[in-house]
Amino acid sequence: MIPQKRDKNADNFLADLIGWQDFGPLRIFGPRIGNMRSLEELYSIAQLGDLDRLFDLQEGSSKASARHIAYRAGFRVESFIEWPYNPELMPESIKAAKHLLATLGPLGRGDDNEQLIDFQVWAVREAYRAFRTHLKAELENLPVFLVEETRAYAPKLLINQPHRLFSKDAVQLLESLPTAQTDIAEAAKCLAFDRSTAVGFHALRAVEEVTRCYYAMITGRSHSGIDICGHRFFRTLAKMVNELQQELATLKKSYDVGRLPLILSLLGQLTEIYRNPLDHPEIPELKPDEGVDVFNHAINVISEIFREIRTRKYFAHTFG
């Protein structure tokens, strides 16, 4: 388990080592997700700052005074060596760590009153310097990325908890549409990693899936069908919006249509601004701000559709 309290010296060590002035491993690195490797072990790398106390070792000091420093440093080094991914990601650092561990061994043996000799102190310091050199070089090449906030969205929410973007009631409805649920989760991850065009693609897939359900509830028709030639066709988002616009006038005569006009307006905007351009590869990809905007727009329209499904009665005519 990762301790809640962090060692300030350990943070300074890692900041000095790789140039991060505000290192927060508990904030940056979360649990393993999909094919992304878990890198919580970098917290243990930060704790290697304890090894700086090896520079406090002095010739003539007693083994008793050095033993605590050696044991603590040895524990940190062993933990670093044992992390499963470190041998693959930092092989030279692992070699240097093993050599450092070997030089620490003699400090833990012998009489408490025995004094450290110059060679022992020199060997430990040199081994530690070599370890730091290799660690600095390999840390700079690690496939590690700092995922920053996207406007008001925290990385943890986008990657791990996209369901929190909806009300509890909306989450229950979204779970009944697994394709839409998956696309919202993918759009949120793409937003976290600044893949704006992919955000638009997945967000609009989710909107289209929810709209298909909404369309069927209002019209009693499926979004797909068979044409006169016997070929299966699928109504596009724009086609469904146009047909719902035509249904609106009839519905108004008998029902309180609530926010249906607003929803159709929002869907029309999404279609015109994003859906149609995203269907054509010659259109330039979405810019970061556009990715956030289409994501917000999609969340908003899906939430509005779900609210209507829960509260309005104008679906009743479909089911008799």
DRENVOSE-493855 format. One record per residue (C-alpha): residue number from 1; residue in three letters; x, y, z. Coordinates in nm, 2 decimals, padded with zeros to 4 digits. Layout:
! DRENVOSE-493855
  resi  resn      xx      yy      zz
   NUM   ALA       X       Y       Z
...
***
This chain:
! DRENVOSE-493855
  resi  resn      xx      yy      zz
     1   MET   00.00   00.00   00.00
     2   ILE   00.13   00.35  -00.08
     3   PRO   00.17   00.56   00.23
     4   GLN  -00.04   00.87   00.25
     5   LYS   00.24   01.09   00.39
     6   ARG   00.52   01.16   00.15
     7   ASP   00.88   01.22   00.24
     8   LYS   00.97   01.58   00.14
     9   ASN   01.34   01.48   00.08
    10   ALA   01.22   01.20  -00.15
    11   ASP   01.02   01.45  -00.35
    12   ASN   01.32   01.69  -00.38
    13   PHE   01.54   01.40  -00.49
    14   LEU   01.31   01.31  -00.78
    15   ALA   01.25   01.67  -00.87
    16   ASP   01.62   01.74  -00.89
    17   LEU   01.67   01.42  -01.08
    18   ILE   01.43   01.47  -01.37
    19   GLY   01.33   01.84  -01.34
    20   TRP   00.98   01.81  -01.19
    21   GLN   00.92   02.08  -00.95
    22   ASP   00.58   01.97  -00.83
    23   PHE   00.59   01.59  -00.82
    24   GLY   00.27   01.43  -00.70
    25   PRO   00.27   01.06  -00.78
    26   LEU  -00.06   00.99  -00.60
    27   ARG  -00.23   01.25  -00.82
    28   ILE  -00.06   01.16  -01.14
    29   PHE  -00.05   00.78  -01.15
    30   GLY  -00.36   00.57  -01.09
    31   PRO  -00.44   00.20  -01.12
    32   ARG  -00.38   00.01  -01.44
    33   ILE  -00.64   00.08  -01.71
    34   GLY  -00.67  -00.13  -02.02
    35   ASN  -00.33  -00.17  -02.18
    36   MET  -00.17   00.12  -01.98
    37   ARG   00.09   00.01  -01.74
    38   SER   00.06   00.09  -01.37
    39   LEU   00.34   00.32  -01.27
    40   GLU   00.26   00.37  -00.90
    41   GLU   00.61   00.24  -00.84
    42   LEU   00.74   00.58  -00.92
    43   TYR   00.64   00.67  -00.57
    44   SER   00.90   00.42  -00.45
    45   ILE   01.15   00.59  -00.68
    46   ALA   01.07   00.91  -00.51
    47   GLN   01.14   00.75  -00.18
    48   LEU   01.49   00.67  -00.30
    49   GLY   01.56   01.02  -00.17
    50   ASP   01.64   00.84   00.15
    51   LEU   01.96   00.72  -00.01
    52   ASP   02.10   01.08   00.01
    53   ARG   02.18   01.00   00.37
    54   LEU   02.45   00.77   00.25
    55   PHE   02.65   01.09   00.20
    56   ASP   02.64   01.13   00.58
    57   LEU   02.86   00.83   00.63
    58   GLN   03.21   00.93   00.75
    59   GLU   03.54   00.75   00.79
    60   GLY   03.58   00.65   01.15
    61   SER   03.21   00.63   01.23
    62   SER   03.09   00.33   01.42
    63   LYS   02.91   00.04   01.25
    64   ALA   02.63   00.10   01.49
    65   SER   02.57   00.46   01.36
    66   ALA   02.59   00.35   01.00
    67   ARG   02.37   00.04   01.03
    68   HIS   02.04   00.23   01.04
    69   ILE   02.13   00.43   00.73
    70   ALA   02.25   00.11   00.55
    71   TYR   01.93  -00.09   00.64
    72   ARG   01.70   00.19   00.54
    73   ALA   01.88   00.25   00.21
    74   GLY   01.90  -00.12   00.14
    75   PHE   01.53  -00.16   00.19
    76   ARG   01.46   00.12  -00.07
    77   VAL   01.71  -00.03  -00.32
    78   GLU   01.56  -00.38  -00.28
    79   SER   01.21  -00.25  -00.34
    80   PHE   01.33  -00.07  -00.65
    81   ILE   01.49  -00.39  -00.78
    82   GLU   01.18  -00.60  -00.71
    83   TRP   00.93  -00.39  -00.89
    84   PRO   00.82  -00.61  -01.19
    85   TYR   00.86  -00.34  -01.47
    86   ASN   01.18  -00.18  -01.36
    87   PRO   01.42  -00.45  -01.51
    88   GLU   01.26  -00.39  -01.85
    89   LEU   01.23  -00.01  -01.83
    90   MET   01.55   00.07  -01.64
    91   PRO   01.80  -00.22  -01.69
    92   GLU   02.12  -00.02  -01.63
    93   SER   01.97   00.13  -01.31
    94   ILE   01.88  -00.22  -01.19
    95   LYS   02.25  -00.33  -01.24
    96   ALA   02.37  -00.03  -01.05
    97   ALA   02.12  -00.08  -00.78
    98   LYS   02.24  -00.44  -00.73
    99   HIS   02.60  -00.32  -00.71
   100   LEU   02.50  -00.05  -00.45
   101   LEU   02.32  -00.32  -00.25
   102   ALA   02.63  -00.53  -00.25
   103   THR   02.84  -00.24  -00.12
   104   LEU   02.59  -00.18   00.16
   105   GLY   02.61  -00.54   00.28
   106   PRO   02.94  -00.50   00.49
   107   LEU   02.79  -00.21   00.68
   108   GLY   02.53  -00.44   00.83
   109   ARG   02.79  -00.69   00.95
   110   GLY   03.05  -00.68   01.22
   111   ASP   03.08  -00.54   01.57
   112   ASP   02.88  -00.23   01.66
   113   ASN   03.20  -00.06   01.78
   114   GLU   03.39  -00.14   01.46
   115   GLN   03.48   00.18   01.27
   116   LEU   03.42   00.25   00.90
   117   ILE   03.73   00.27   00.69
   118   ASP   03.79   00.51   00.41
   119   PHE   03.75   00.25   00.14
   120   GLN   03.40   00.14   00.26
   121   VAL   03.27   00.50   00.27
   122   TRP   03.42   00.57  -00.08
   123   ALA   03.28   00.25  -00.23
   124   VAL   02.92   00.32  -00.10
   125   ARG   02.93   00.68  -00.22
   126   GLU   03.06   00.59  -00.57
   127   ALA   02.81   00.31  -00.60
   128   TYR   02.53   00.55  -00.51
   129   ARG   02.66   00.81  -00.76
   130   ALA   02.67   00.55  -01.04
   131   PHE   02.31   00.45  -00.95
   132   ARG   02.19   00.81  -00.96
   133   THR   02.36   00.86  -01.30
   134   HIS   02.19   00.56  -01.46
   135   LEU   01.86   00.64  -01.30
   136   LYS   01.86   01.00  -01.43
   137   ALA   01.94   00.88  -01.78
   138   GLU   01.67   00.61  -01.79
   139   LEU   01.40   00.81  -01.61
   140   GLU   01.43   01.07  -01.89
   141   ASN   01.34   00.81  -02.14
   142   LEU   01.06   00.64  -01.96
   143   PRO   00.72   00.62  -02.14
   144   VAL   00.56   00.83  -01.86
   145   PHE   00.32   01.11  -01.93
   146   LEU   00.17   01.37  -01.71
   147   VAL  -00.20   01.39  -01.77
   148   GLU  -00.31   01.74  -01.68
   149   GLU  -00.66   01.88  -01.63
   150   THR  -00.87   01.95  -01.94
   151   ARG  -01.05   02.27  -01.85
   152   ALA  -01.25   02.17  -01.54
   153   TYR  -01.22   01.80  -01.60
   154   ALA  -00.98   01.61  -01.37
   155   PRO  -00.78   01.32  -01.54
   156   LYS  -00.91   01.08  -01.27
   157   LEU  -01.27   01.16  -01.36
   158   LEU  -01.22   01.13  -01.74
   159   ILE  -01.02   00.81  -01.72
   160   ASN  -01.18   00.62  -01.43
   161   GLN  -01.52   00.78  -01.36
   162   PRO  -01.69   00.92  -01.67
   163   HIS  -02.03   00.81  -01.52
   164   ARG  -02.00   01.10  -01.27
   165   LEU  -02.07   01.33  -01.56
   166   PHE  -02.43   01.22  -01.54
   167   SER  -02.70   01.22  -01.28
   168   LYS  -02.77   00.89  -01.10
   169   ASP  -03.09   00.84  -01.29
   170   ALA  -02.92   00.91  -01.62
   171   VAL  -02.65   00.66  -01.54
   172   GLN  -02.91   00.39  -01.50
   173   LEU  -03.05   00.47  -01.84
   174   LEU  -02.71   00.49  -02.00
   175   GLU  -02.63   00.14  -01.86
   176   SER  -02.92   00.01  -02.07
   177   LEU  -02.74   00.13  -02.38
   178   PRO  -02.40  -00.04  -02.35
   179   THR  -02.27   00.09  -02.69
   180   ALA  -02.34   00.45  -02.58
   181   GLN  -02.19   00.39  -02.24
   182   THR  -01.87   00.25  -02.40
   183   ASP  -01.84   00.54  -02.64
   184   ILE  -01.89   00.80  -02.36
   185   ALA  -01.61   00.63  -02.17
   186   GLU  -01.38   00.63  -02.48
   187   ALA  -01.46   00.99  -02.55
   188   ALA  -01.37   01.09  -02.20
   189   LYS  -01.04   00.90  -02.22
   190   CYS  -00.96   01.06  -02.55
   191   LEU  -01.03   01.40  -02.40
   192   ALA  -00.79   01.33  -02.11
   193   PHE  -00.52   01.24  -02.36
   194   ASP  -00.59   01.53  -02.60
   195   ARG  -00.71   01.33  -02.89
   196   SER  -00.98   01.58  -03.00
   197   THR  -01.10   01.43  -03.32
   198   ALA  -01.14   01.09  -03.15
   199   VAL  -01.34   01.27  -02.88
   200   GLY  -01.58   01.39  -03.14
   201   PHE  -01.61   01.05  -03.31
   202   HIS  -01.69   00.86  -02.99
   203   ALA  -01.91   01.14  -02.84
   204   LEU  -02.13   01.16  -03.15
   205   ARG  -02.15   00.78  -03.17
   206   ALA  -02.29   00.79  -02.82
   207   VAL  -02.54   01.07  -02.91
   208   GLU  -02.65   00.87  -03.22
   209   GLU  -02.71   00.56  -03.01
   210   VAL  -02.92   00.75  -02.75
   211   THR  -03.11   00.93  -03.03
   212   ARG  -03.20   00.60  -03.19
   213   CYS  -03.37   00.49  -02.87
   214   TYR  -03.54   00.83  -02.84
   215   TYR  -03.65   00.82  -03.21
   216   ALA  -03.80   00.47  -03.17
   217   MET  -03.99   00.58  -02.85
   218   ILE  -04.15   00.88  -03.02
   219   THR  -04.22   00.74  -03.37
   220   GLY  -04.26   00.37  -03.30
   221   ARG  -04.02   00.31  -03.59
   222   SER  -03.67   00.16  -03.59
   223   HIS  -03.37   00.36  -03.70
   224   SER  -03.31   00.09  -03.96
   225   GLY  -03.53  -00.07  -04.22
   226   ILE  -03.55  -00.24  -04.57
   227   ASP  -03.58  -00.02  -04.88
   228   ILE  -03.79  -00.11  -05.19
   229   CYS  -03.49  -00.30  -05.34
   230   GLY  -03.46  -00.52  -05.03
   231   HIS  -03.15  -00.35  -04.90
   232   ARG  -03.11  -00.26  -04.53
   233   PHE  -03.06   00.11  -04.46
   234   PHE  -02.99   00.31  -04.14
   235   ARG  -03.13   00.65  -04.07
   236   THR  -02.85   00.90  -04.01
   237   LEU  -02.86   01.13  -03.71
   238   ALA  -02.97   01.42  -03.94
   239   LYS  -03.24   01.20  -04.09
   240   MET  -03.38   01.11  -03.75
   241   VAL  -03.38   01.48  -03.64
   242   ASN  -03.57   01.58  -03.96
   243   GLU  -03.83   01.31  -03.90
   244   LEU  -03.87   01.41  -03.54
   245   GLN  -03.92   01.77  -03.64
   246   GLN  -04.21   01.65  -03.86
   247   GLU  -04.36   01.46  -03.57
   248   LEU  -04.33   01.76  -03.34
   249   ALA  -04.63   01.95  -03.49
   250   THR  -04.86   01.65  -03.44
   251   LEU  -04.73   01.58  -03.08
   252   LYS  -04.80   01.94  -02.98
   253   LYS  -05.17   01.90  -03.04
   254   SER  -05.21   01.63  -02.77
   255   TYR  -04.91   01.64  -02.54
   256   ASP  -04.69   01.87  -02.34
   257   VAL  -04.37   01.82  -02.55
   258   GLY  -04.15   01.96  -02.29
   259   ARG  -03.79   02.02  -02.41
   260   LEU  -03.83   01.82  -02.73
   261   PRO  -03.79   02.13  -02.94
   262   LEU  -03.47   02.22  -02.75
   263   ILE  -03.34   01.87  -02.79
   264   LEU  -03.40   01.87  -03.16
   265   SER  -03.22   02.21  -03.18
   266   LEU  -02.92   02.07  -02.99
   267   LEU  -02.91   01.76  -03.21
   268   GLY  -02.93   01.98  -03.52
   269   GLN  -02.64   02.19  -03.40
   270   LEU  -02.43   01.88  -03.33
   271   THR  -02.51   01.74  -03.67
   272   GLU  -02.43   02.06  -03.85
   273   ILE  -02.12   02.17  -03.66
   274   TYR  -01.96   01.83  -03.59
   275   ARG  -02.12   01.52  -03.73
   276   ASN  -02.12   01.61  -04.09
   277   PRO  -01.76   01.74  -04.09
   278   LEU  -01.64   01.43  -03.90
   279   ASP  -01.78   01.21  -04.17
   280   HIS  -01.54   01.35  -04.42
   281   PRO  -01.16   01.28  -04.38
   282   GLU  -01.06   01.58  -04.59
   283   ILE  -01.19   01.81  -04.31
   284   PRO  -00.92   01.92  -04.07
   285   GLU  -00.92   01.74  -03.74
   286   LEU  -01.08   01.90  -03.44
   287   LYS  -00.88   02.14  -03.23
   288   PRO  -00.84   02.08  -02.85
   289   ASP  -01.11   02.34  -02.77
   290   GLU  -01.34   02.19  -03.02
   291   GLY  -01.29   01.85  -02.87
   292   VAL  -01.40   01.98  -02.53
   293   ASP  -01.70   02.17  -02.68
   294   VAL  -01.83   01.86  -02.87
   295   PHE  -01.79   01.65  -02.55
   296   ASN  -01.98   01.90  -02.34
   297   HIS  -02.25   01.93  -02.61
   298   ALA  -02.29   01.55  -02.63
   299   ILE  -02.31   01.52  -02.25
   300   ASN  -02.57   01.79  -02.24
   301   VAL  -02.80   01.66  -02.51
   302   ILE  -02.78   01.30  -02.38
   303   SER  -02.87   01.43  -02.03
   304   GLU  -03.17   01.62  -02.18
   305   ILE  -03.29   01.32  -02.37
   306   PHE  -03.28   01.10  -02.06
   307   ARG  -03.46   01.37  -01.85
   308   GLU  -03.74   01.37  -02.11
   309   ILE  -03.76   00.99  -02.11
   310   ARG  -03.80   00.99  -01.73
   311   THR  -04.05   01.28  -01.70
   312   ARG  -04.26   01.32  -02.02
   313   LYS  -04.58   01.15  -02.14
   314   TYR  -04.56   01.22  -02.51
   315   PHE  -04.42   00.87  -02.58
   316   ALA  -04.75   00.71  -02.47
   317   HIS  -04.91   00.73  -02.82
   318   THR  -04.64   00.50  -02.96
   319   PHE  -04.73   00.22  -02.73
   320   GLY  -05.11   00.26  -02.73
***
